[in-house]
Amino acid sequence: MSPENRDGLSDLSLGSTLTGKISSLGAGTLDFVSEMGKMAIFLAASVYYLARPPWRPSLIIRQIYFIGVGSLSIVLLTSLFTGMVLALQGFYTLQKFSSEGLLGPAVALSLIRELGPVLTAMVVTGRAGSAMTAEIGIMVITEQVDALKSMAVNPVQRLASPRIAAGIVAIPILTVFFDIVGIFGGYLVGVKLLGLSSGTYFGHMREQVLISDILGGCWKSLLFAVLVTWVCSYKGYHCGHGAEGVGKATTSAVVLSTVLILIGDYVMTSLLY
């Protein structure tokens, strides 16, 4: 084969490979946009059906209990040790600048503005969100959702809307408990273990923590509540076939919720503070 022919075949192969990569990128982009559109429609429908009868307060209360009370112990345990670690690390860091008296506001602001909403949402995702996805997914693959449709019951209104409403109520309350117990954990380490004055710990905290910091944490927890319940309900409702499909949907829900929580935290922080 002549050098000219070899060069022509090489260029043709390179062009074919490049075309295939561009085609794959385009297909992936279209799939991503389509998935985002489906998720947005699912959220809009879930919120819309919250305002339409029949209202099912018993389902919302049951989900509040499942998300809130069921997650309370692990949230409190996580918050206690988070506050203790913050105080331990913060004390030795502030000690280098002779600013140990600022340990209280450092712990409180870290918890109220960032760690409280974020870690609470992540704990709820791992504990309640995964179970939520698996429960709805099993209902899908066992045709219970089809049975609801045959009885003229809207499955989105029945399955997703109560969970989103319950998350909006339960997760901010859990965040408040997280902040309080985390600050108490910092008190145990800073005052009882490291010898800082309790008046100094709480006095500077009262001066430095503003109402805007508290409101910012509340807005974050509300956003994360919608994200977690929305994503987990959607992934369960659109899971694949069989046990493998439910497992993949559960994993995808936890991963996507965690990523969206971190992205949402950055966006909210840049907007609020």
MODABEL-V409366 format. One line per field, one symbol per residue. ss: DSSP state (H for helix, E for strand, - for the rest). psi: psi as a letter, one per 40 degrees, with the letter a starting at -180 (. if undefined). A space follows every 50 residues. Layout:
ss->???
psi->???
This chain:
ss->--HHHHHHHHHHHHHHHHHHHHHHHHHHHHHHHHHHHHHHHHHHHHHHHH ------HHHHHHHHHHHHHHHHHHHHHHHHHHHHHHHHHHHHHHH----H HHHHHHHHHHHHHHHHHHHHHHHHHHHHHHHHHHHHHHHHH--HHHHHHH ----HHHHHHHHHHHHHHHHHHHHHHHHHHHHHHHHHHHHHHH----HHH HHHHHHHH--HHHHHHHHHHHHHHHHHHHHHHHHHHH----HHHHHHHHH HHHHHHHHHHHHHHHHHHHHHH-
psi->hidddddddddddddddddddddddddddddddddddddddddddddded eiihigdddddddddddcddedddddddddddddddddddddddddeffd eedddddddddddcdddddddddddddddddddddddddddefddddddd efhhdddddddddddddddddddddddddddddddddddddddeeihddd ddddddddhidddddddddddddddddddddddddddfiaiadddddddd dddddddddddddddddddddd.
